[in-house]
Amino acid sequence: ALDVRRWWARVLYGALAGFFVVMLILSQSRGGLLAFLITVLLFPIMLPRGQRLRGILAVFLLVAYLALIFWLKRDVFLSMLLSMTVRMRQLFAFAGGVQDASLYARVVMIRDSWTMLVHRPVLGTGAGTYQDVYTQFRSIPFYAKFPHSIVFEQLVEMGILGAGAFLALVGSLLLRGLRIARREQ
């Protein structure tokens, strides 16, 4: 939003970014929110030196926007913030050894995914087949469409070769983006 020249494009990009951040918060995804917080903290550091001040300004504007939205809809966000706090406490307690049924089911699904990967390690089970194949390998009576981890899903469905190609694609896109950002400074 800060790099485009037209004011209306800045407003449009800023509004879309704010919308997506609010939707991420409303999703209450623990992993998504942790990844977002890490990204927001690393964003100014990843920028070239001449653009770091603009990056810090962008993060500040995002925080100010979120504070405004939070204040305008505090009845919604306060209950969600309390719910998210409970969920984060459950996550940290689970990491400390306390049992939680939902988080335990995810751990079991990841273990089952490893079993599925060992069954067909090179080419995988086929794209979009996770939910069908999982019924054959599940160790607890649990139904899932995906293992709550894109990495494990891609490993199972595409095998090591396909997952390697997927990660190479994602990595090349990130490297290309960094090269373009550095070239434009």
C-alpha positions as CSV (number, residue, x, y, z in Angstrom):
1,A,0.0,0.0,0.0
2,L,2.9,2.4,0.7
3,D,4.7,1.7,-2.6
4,V,1.8,2.5,-5.1
5,R,1.7,6.0,-6.5
6,R,-2.0,6.6,-6.7
7,W,-3.9,7.6,-3.5
8,W,-6.9,5.4,-4.3
9,A,-4.7,2.4,-4.8
10,R,-3.1,3.0,-1.4
11,V,-6.6,3.2,0.2
12,L,-7.7,0.1,-1.6
13,Y,-4.6,-1.9,-0.7
14,G,-4.8,-0.7,2.9
15,A,-8.5,-1.5,3.3
16,L,-8.0,-5.0,1.8
17,A,-5.0,-5.6,4.1
18,G,-7.0,-4.4,7.1
19,F,-10.0,-6.6,6.1
20,F,-7.8,-9.7,5.9
21,V,-6.2,-9.0,9.2
22,V,-9.6,-8.6,10.9
23,M,-10.8,-11.8,9.2
24,L,-7.6,-13.6,10.5
25,I,-8.4,-12.3,14.0
26,L,-12.0,-13.4,13.8
27,S,-10.9,-16.9,12.6
28,Q,-9.1,-17.4,16.0
29,S,-6.5,-19.6,14.4
30,R,-3.7,-19.9,16.9
31,G,-1.1,-20.8,14.3
32,G,-2.2,-18.1,11.9
33,L,-2.2,-15.4,14.6
34,L,1.3,-16.5,15.9
35,A,2.6,-16.5,12.3
36,F,1.1,-13.1,11.7
37,L,2.6,-11.6,14.9
38,I,6.0,-13.0,13.9
39,T,5.7,-11.6,10.4
40,V,4.7,-8.2,11.7
41,L,7.7,-8.1,13.9
42,L,10.1,-9.3,11.2
43,F,8.6,-7.2,8.4
44,P,10.6,-4.0,9.1
45,I,13.8,-6.0,9.6
46,M,13.5,-7.7,6.2
47,L,13.2,-4.5,4.3
48,P,16.2,-2.7,2.8
49,R,17.6,0.1,5.0
50,G,16.0,2.9,3.1
51,Q,12.5,1.5,3.5
52,R,12.7,0.3,7.1
53,L,11.2,3.6,8.4
54,R,8.3,3.2,6.0
55,G,7.9,-0.4,7.1
56,I,7.7,0.6,10.7
57,L,5.2,3.3,9.7
58,A,3.1,0.6,7.9
59,V,3.1,-1.6,11.0
60,F,2.1,1.4,13.2
61,L,-0.7,2.2,10.8
62,L,-1.9,-1.4,10.9
63,V,-1.9,-1.4,14.7
64,A,-3.7,1.9,14.8
65,Y,-6.3,0.5,12.3
66,L,-6.8,-2.6,14.5
67,A,-7.1,-0.4,17.6
68,L,-9.8,1.7,15.9
69,I,-11.7,-1.4,14.7
70,F,-11.3,-3.0,18.2
71,W,-12.7,0.2,19.8
72,L,-15.6,0.5,17.4
73,K,-16.6,-3.2,17.8
74,R,-15.3,-3.8,21.3
75,D,-18.3,-5.9,22.3
76,V,-17.4,-8.4,19.5
77,F,-13.6,-8.3,19.9
78,L,-13.5,-8.3,23.7
79,S,-15.3,-11.7,23.8
80,M,-13.1,-13.0,21.0
81,L,-10.0,-11.7,22.8
82,L,-11.0,-13.5,25.9
83,S,-11.7,-16.7,24.0
84,M,-8.4,-16.4,22.2
85,T,-6.6,-15.9,25.5
86,V,-8.1,-19.2,26.8
87,R,-7.1,-21.0,23.6
88,M,-3.5,-19.7,23.8
89,R,-3.3,-20.8,27.4
90,Q,-4.5,-24.2,26.4
91,L,-1.8,-24.3,23.7
92,F,0.9,-23.4,26.2
93,A,-0.5,-25.8,28.8
94,F,-0.5,-28.6,26.2
95,A,3.1,-27.8,25.3
96,G,3.8,-28.1,29.1
97,G,2.1,-31.6,29.3
98,V,-1.5,-30.9,30.1
99,Q,-3.9,-33.0,28.0
100,D,-6.4,-31.3,25.7
101,A,-8.7,-33.4,23.5
102,S,-8.6,-31.1,20.4
103,L,-4.9,-30.5,20.5
104,Y,-4.2,-34.2,21.2
105,A,-6.4,-35.2,18.2
106,R,-4.2,-32.9,16.0
107,V,-1.0,-34.6,17.3
108,V,-2.5,-38.0,16.6
109,M,-3.4,-36.9,13.1
110,I,0.2,-35.8,12.5
111,R,1.4,-39.1,13.7
112,D,-1.0,-40.9,11.5
113,S,0.2,-38.7,8.6
114,W,3.7,-40.0,9.2
115,T,2.3,-43.5,8.9
116,M,0.6,-42.6,5.7
117,L,3.8,-41.0,4.4
118,V,5.8,-44.2,5.2
119,H,3.3,-46.2,3.3
120,R,3.8,-44.2,0.1
121,P,6.9,-42.0,0.6
122,V,8.0,-41.1,-2.9
123,L,4.9,-40.2,-4.9
124,G,2.3,-40.0,-2.1
125,T,-1.4,-40.9,-2.2
126,G,-2.4,-38.4,-4.8
127,A,-3.6,-34.8,-4.6
128,G,-6.8,-34.3,-2.7
129,T,-6.9,-37.8,-1.3
130,Y,-6.0,-37.1,2.3
131,Q,-9.5,-37.4,3.8
132,D,-10.2,-40.7,1.9
133,V,-6.8,-42.3,2.8
134,Y,-6.9,-41.1,6.4
135,T,-9.8,-43.4,7.2
136,Q,-7.5,-46.4,6.5
137,F,-4.7,-45.2,8.7
138,R,-6.4,-43.4,11.6
139,S,-5.4,-44.6,15.1
140,I,-8.4,-43.0,16.9
141,P,-12.0,-42.9,15.8
142,F,-11.8,-39.4,14.4
143,Y,-12.8,-38.0,11.0
144,A,-10.8,-35.3,9.4
145,K,-10.6,-33.6,6.0
146,F,-7.1,-32.4,6.6
147,P,-4.4,-32.7,9.3
148,H,-4.5,-29.0,10.2
149,S,-1.0,-28.7,8.7
150,I,-0.4,-27.9,5.0
151,V,3.1,-29.4,5.2
152,F,1.8,-32.8,6.4
153,E,-1.0,-32.8,4.0
154,Q,1.3,-32.1,1.1
155,L,3.7,-34.7,2.2
156,V,1.0,-37.4,2.4
157,E,-0.7,-36.4,-0.9
158,M,2.3,-35.7,-3.0
159,G,5.1,-37.7,-1.3
160,I,8.6,-36.4,-0.9
161,L,9.1,-35.5,-4.5
162,G,5.9,-33.5,-4.8
163,A,6.3,-31.8,-1.5
164,G,9.8,-30.9,-2.4
165,A,8.6,-29.4,-5.7
166,F,5.8,-27.5,-3.7
167,L,8.4,-26.1,-1.2
168,A,10.7,-25.2,-4.1
169,L,7.8,-23.3,-5.7
170,V,7.0,-21.4,-2.5
171,G,10.7,-20.7,-1.9
172,S,11.3,-19.5,-5.4
173,L,8.3,-17.1,-5.1
174,L,9.7,-15.8,-1.8
175,L,13.2,-15.3,-3.3
176,R,11.7,-13.6,-6.4
177,G,9.7,-11.2,-4.2
178,L,12.8,-10.3,-2.2
179,R,14.8,-9.7,-5.4
180,I,12.1,-7.4,-6.8
181,A,11.9,-5.5,-3.5
182,R,15.6,-5.0,-3.3
183,R,15.9,-4.0,-7.0
184,E,13.2,-1.3,-6.5
185,Q,15.0,0.4,-3.6
